[in-house]
Amino acid sequence: MWSTLDNSSEVTSLNSTTSLPLTWKSSERQTVSVSLQVVGTVGMILLFIGSCANSVVLAVLVRARRHFGSSVHTLIANQSAADLFACVFGICSLVAMIAHGEKYNGDDIFEATLCVVFGGGALTAVGLTADIIGLMVITVERYFKIVHAIAHRKYYRNWMTKVGVALPWIGGVCLILFTGIGTTRIVNGRCMTLGVWPNEATAKVSL
C-alpha cells in the first residue's frame, strides 16, 4: 500500500512528539513514488485476477457442498472466501487511494473513516490474517484426521467445524481491525496507519 510504505518510517506517540527522521532525499522520493505507481498498477491486475479466480473456486465449492459436505470442504470454502475478501477490499483500497490521493483532512469524518478502513488496507489485512489463521485451522484438522483417525472419528463434532470457520474471522478483526481503529490517525494531512500509540512501549507492537 502506498500510504503504508510511506508511513513506515514514522511512529507517533501520544505522549511524545518525537518521530523517526525520514531518510529519503527529494530525488529518491520521486523515484519511489514512480515505483509505487507501477506496483499499484500491477497490484490492481493481480488482485482482479485473484478476485475472479476465487469467485469461481468459491462458487464451485458451494455448489459441490451437497455431494462433498465434509468438515474440510467447509473449511476450504471458508479459506476461499477469505482470499476473495482480501482481493476485493485490496482493489477497493487501491481505487480509494488513486481517486482520493494521499492528502487527508483530519476534520472530515468521511476522510477519517477512509483513512482507517482503506488508507492502510485494514479490511484487506483482515482477509489476509483470516487466510493465515484458516490455513492453520485446516492443518490442525487434517493432522488429527490422519494421525489420530480413531480419536477424530470418536470426538469430532459439527460445532468444531463452525468454530474453525469463525475463528479466522474473529482473529482477523481482533488483531487487525480493532488495532487499526485505535492506532490510525490523520497527522499533518497524512494517514498514519498504526502510527499513533498510547506510549513508546506499545508502539513496539507495530514491528
N, C-alpha and C positions, 0 to 999 in steps of 0.2 A: 504494500500500500504506500502511496506517495507520502501522505502525511505521517504515517508511522515511521518510515525511513527517515523522514526529515526531522522528526521529533526525537529520534533515538539518542541524540547527543545531548539532550537536556532533560533534567529531572527537577521538578519544582516541589519544594516542601512548604507546607502551610506555616511551619514555624521558622522557616529560613528563606531568605530571598536569594541565596547563593545558588548558582547554576553552573553546570559544567560548561566550559568555554567551547564555542564552535570552532572547529579547526579547518573548515573548508575556506578556501580563498574564493574570490568572486569568479575567477575563470574556471576553477574546479567546480563551483556550484552550478554554473551554466552547463558544463559537461554532464554533471549528474542529472540535471533537470531533463536534458535531452534523452539520456539513457532511461530515465523513469517513464518518459512518454512512450518509448519503444517497448519497455516492459509492460506498460499499461495496455498497449495495443495487442501485444502477444498474449497477455493475460486474459483479455476480453475474448480472444479467439478460443483459447484453451478452455475457459470457463463455459463458453457457449457449447463447445463440443461435449464437455463433461455433463452439462445440463441435458443435452439431447440423449446422450448415451445412458445416463442414469434414469431418465424418464422411461426409456424403452425397457431397461432391465427391471425397474420397479413395476411397470405395467405387466410384464411377463410373469414376475413373481406373484403379483396379486391374483392374476388370472389362473395361475397354476396352483394356488393355495388349496383348492378343492381336492386336487389329486396328491399333493405333497405337503399336507398340512402338519408338518413336524415342527418341533421347537426350533431346530436350527434353520429351517426355512423361514420362520417368522423373524429370527434374529438377523438373517442375511437381508431380508426385505427391509428391516429397520436400518441396517447398515447402508443400503442403497438410498433410503430416504434421507439419511444424514448427509450422504455425498451430494444428493440433489439439492438439499437445503443450503449447503455450503456454496455450491456453484451458483445458485440463483441469487443469493444475497451477496456473493462476490461480484457478480455482474452489477447488481444494484449499487454497491459501494463504488465501483469504478465509474458508473454513469453519474452518480451523485457528485463525485469529485471532479469529473470532467465538466459537468453542467454548472456546478456551483463555484468551483475554484478552491483555492487554499485559504482565502481570507474569510474570517468569520466575525460576526458582530455579537459580542458577549451579551448584549441586552435583549437579543431576539430569542424568544423561547423556541421557535422553529429551528433556528440555526444551532442552538444549544443541543436540541434533540438530534439534529442531523449530525452534529459532531460526535455525540456519544454512540449513536446507532450505526452510522455509515462512515463517519470520518476516519475511524480507526478500524473499521471492518469488524465490529463486535459480533454481529449476528453470523458473519462468515466464520469467525473464530469459534463461536458456539457450535456450529456444524462440524468444524474440524475436530474440536475436542470431543464431541459426541461420537465422531467417527473413530477416534483413537480408543476411547473407552469401550465402544461397541466391539472393536476388534479384540480387546482384552476379554470381554464377556464371552464372545464366540470361542476364543482359545480355551478359556477355562471350561466352558460347557463341553467342547469336543474332547478335552483331556479326560474329564470324568466319564464321558460317554464311552471312550475307547479303553482307557486304562482301568477304570473301575466300573465296568459294564454292569455287574450284578448290583452293586450299591446304587448306581444311577437308575437302573430299572426299578429298584425297590423303593427308593426315597424321592425320586424326582417327581415334582408336582407341576400342574399347569401354572400356578401362581408364580413359580420361579421364572418361567418364560416372560411373564408380564413384568416382573421386576427387572429382568435382563433387558427388556425393551425400554423401560422408563429410566433406568439408571444412567445410561449415556446422556440423555437429555437433561436430567437433573444435574449431573456433573458439569455439563457444558454451561448451563445457566448459572450455577453457583460459582464456578471457578472463573468464568469469563465475563458474563453479562453483569452480574452484581458488582464484581470488582471494577469493571469498566465504568459503570454508572457512578460509582463512588470516587473514582480517581481520575476521571477525564474532565478537563475544564478548558475553556477558551481563554488563553492568556495572550494579550497583545495581538489579538486578531488571528491567532493560530490555535488549531485544535491540538491540545496536548493530550494524546492518548496514553492512559496510565501514567500521567506525568505529575499529578498533584496528590501527595500522600500526607497523612497526618504528621509524620516526623521522618527523619532520615533513616531510622531503623526499619520502619515498614516499607520505605522506598526500595530497600534491597530485594523485596519480593518481586519487583518488576524485572529483575535479572533472570 
